[in-house]
Amino acid sequence: MPEPVEEQAGWGVRGISPFSEETRAPFDIRLREPYTQLIAQFNAYMVDNMKATNFRDEHALKGAFVSNKLLRLVDLIADQGDDLLREAEITVPARAVACTLFIGEKDQVSLADIAKALDEPHQLSAQRVEGLIRLGLLERRDDPKDRRRKVLRLTKNGKVQYQRLCVRLAEIEQAFNDLYAEIDHDLSAILDGAIDALRRTPLLERIRKHATKAEASDKNQKAR
């Protein structure tokens, strides 16, 4: 079940799912435990029943379903990313990895700083921050330069997690480099190129250009 593409977080491009920590947070604490159990069962079912290929992959028009394949890659990387965090005893949620990294590098930042740096909605950044505060990894303080402004800093435990995270991210980067060597393609560079190309020329414009060329070619054939 693909998630809406809305953010660059954790291990890939992922949006807020109805099963995400961000969406669960507002629920009453009395409802959260059975809800969490339901999510765990759902995730286990998806892992057990997810096929390597599906109808789209075997269809004659499979080339039109690139987005579905990318979402499945995102889900696969995200699932493996969760294992990577647990194995390294990192309690930072996968979706808050980039947020934690940014705060750790800047020492103290505002919520607006985080939203701008991660290029995401203010509300989404706020949800990540509140989650890190609940975990005891982040604290909110008055800005000594401006009492009207709040700043965010990692706690002592948060700094420990930040150091572990830096080590693990370096290992993950190397693992991806090994993957690129194995498949003989720099996937990150390819994705950057595809994103830039689609921003320059959207799919609809490409379809229209193709139709115009086909129409011109058909007229030339008839003229002969």
C-alpha positions in Angstrom: 0.0 0.0 0.0 2.0 3.0 -1.2 2.1 6.1 0.9 1.7 9.7 -0.5 5.0 11.1 -1.5 5.3 14.2 0.6 8.7 14.3 2.4 12.3 13.4 2.3 12.8 11.6 5.5 14.6 8.8 7.1 15.6 6.4 4.3 13.7 7.7 1.4 10.9 9.8 0.0 7.9 9.0 2.1 4.7 10.8 3.2 2.6 10.7 6.3 0.8 7.4 6.3 -2.3 6.8 8.4 -0.1 4.3 10.3 2.8 6.8 11.0 3.9 8.0 14.4 3.0 11.6 13.3 -0.7 10.6 12.7 -0.9 8.4 15.8 0.4 11.2 18.2 -2.9 13.0 18.7 -4.8 9.9 19.8 -5.7 9.5 23.4 -3.1 7.5 25.3 -5.8 4.9 26.3 -6.4 4.2 22.6 -2.8 4.2 21.5 -1.7 0.8 22.7 -4.2 -1.4 20.9 -3.8 0.9 17.9 0.0 0.3 17.9 -0.6 -3.4 18.1 -2.9 -3.2 15.1 -0.2 -1.3 13.1 2.4 -3.9 14.0 0.1 -6.7 12.8 -0.5 -4.7 9.6 3.2 -4.1 8.9 4.0 -7.8 9.5 1.2 -8.8 7.1 2.6 -6.4 4.4 6.1 -7.8 4.8 4.9 -11.4 4.6 2.6 -10.8 1.7 4.6 -8.3 -0.4 5.5 -9.9 -3.7 8.7 -9.2 -5.6 6.6 -8.6 -8.7 3.0 -7.9 -9.3 0.5 -7.3 -12.2 2.0 -4.0 -13.1 5.5 -5.6 -13.6 4.2 -8.2 -16.0 1.9 -6.0 -18.0 2.8 -4.9 -21.5 2.5 -1.2 -20.3 4.7 -1.8 -17.3 6.9 1.2 -18.3 4.0 3.5 -17.2 4.2 2.2 -13.6 7.7 3.6 -12.6 6.3 5.5 -9.7 4.9 2.3 -8.1 8.2 0.6 -8.4 10.0 3.5 -6.8 7.5 3.5 -3.9 8.2 -0.2 -3.4 11.9 0.5 -3.4 11.3 3.3 -0.8 9.3 0.9 1.4 12.0 -1.8 1.1 14.8 0.7 2.1 12.6 2.1 4.9 12.0 -1.4 6.3 15.7 -2.3 6.2 16.5 1.2 7.6 14.4 0.4 10.7 16.5 -2.7 11.3 19.7 -0.7 10.8 18.6 1.7 13.6 17.6 -1.0 16.0 20.8 -2.9 15.4 22.9 0.2 16.3 20.7 0.9 19.4 19.4 4.1 17.9 16.1 5.2 19.2 15.7 8.2 16.8 12.6 7.4 14.7 13.5 6.8 11.0 11.4 9.8 10.0 13.3 12.1 12.3 16.8 11.1 11.2 17.4 14.2 9.0 15.9 16.4 11.7 18.2 15.0 14.4 21.2 15.3 12.1 20.4 19.0 11.4 19.9 19.9 15.0 23.1 18.0 16.0 25.2 19.9 13.5 23.8 23.3 14.3 23.7 22.9 18.1 20.5 24.9 18.6 17.9 25.9 16.0 14.3 27.1 15.8 11.4 25.2 14.4 11.4 27.5 11.4 15.0 26.7 10.8 14.2 23.0 10.7 11.3 23.4 8.3 13.4 25.6 6.0 16.4 23.3 6.0 14.4 20.1 5.3 12.1 21.9 2.9 8.9 20.6 4.5 5.7 22.1 6.0 6.1 23.7 9.4 3.5 21.3 10.9 5.4 18.3 9.8 8.6 19.6 11.4 6.6 20.4 14.6 5.4 16.8 14.7 9.0 15.4 14.5 10.2 17.8 17.1 7.4 16.9 19.6 8.2 13.2 19.0 11.9 13.8 19.8 11.0 15.8 22.9 8.7 12.9 24.1 11.6 10.5 23.7 13.8 12.7 25.8 16.2 13.4 22.9 15.4 17.1 22.4 14.6 20.0 24.7 13.0 23.4 24.1 14.5 26.5 25.6 14.2 30.3 25.5 16.5 31.9 23.1 19.1 33.9 25.2 19.2 36.5 22.4 15.4 36.8 22.1 13.1 35.7 24.9 10.1 35.6 22.6 11.8 32.9 20.5 12.2 29.3 21.4 15.2 27.2 20.4 15.7 23.5 20.3 18.7 21.6 21.5 19.7 17.9 21.8 19.6 16.6 25.4 22.5 14.6 26.8 20.9 11.4 25.6 20.1 13.1 22.3 23.7 13.9 21.7 24.6 10.2 22.3 22.0 9.2 19.8 23.3 11.8 17.4 26.9 10.4 17.6 25.6 6.9 17.0 23.5 8.1 14.1 26.5 9.8 12.4 28.4 6.5 12.6 25.5 4.5 11.2 24.8 6.9 8.4 28.4 6.7 7.2 28.0 2.9 7.2 24.7 3.2 5.3 26.3 5.5 2.7 29.1 2.9 2.1 26.4 0.1 1.8 24.7 2.2 -0.9 28.0 2.7 -2.7 28.5 -1.1 -2.6 24.9 -1.4 -4.1 25.6 1.0 -6.8 28.8 -0.9 -7.7 26.9 -4.1 -7.8 24.2 -2.8 -10.2 26.7 -0.7 -12.1 24.6 2.5 -11.7 24.7 5.4 -9.2 21.1 5.3 -8.3 21.3 8.6 -6.4 22.7 10.4 -9.4 20.1 8.8 -11.7 17.2 9.9 -9.5 18.6 13.5 -9.3 18.8 13.5 -13.1 15.3 12.2 -13.5 13.9 14.7 -11.0 15.6 17.6 -12.7 14.5 16.4 -16.2 10.8 16.1 -15.1 10.9 19.5 -13.5 12.1 21.0 -16.8 9.7 19.0 -18.9 6.7 17.4 -17.1 5.2 14.1 -18.3 2.1 15.8 -19.8 4.3 18.1 -21.9 6.3 15.1 -23.1 3.1 13.3 -24.1 1.9 16.3 -26.0 5.3 16.7 -27.8 5.2 13.0 -28.8 1.6 13.4 -30.1 2.6 16.4 -32.2 5.5 14.6 -33.7 3.4 11.6 -34.4 0.8 13.8 -36.1 3.4 15.6 -38.2 4.9 12.2 -39.2 1.5 10.9 -40.2 0.8 14.0 -42.4 4.2 13.5 -44.1 3.3 9.9 -44.8 0.0 10.8 -46.3 1.6 13.6 -48.4 3.8 11.0 -50.1 
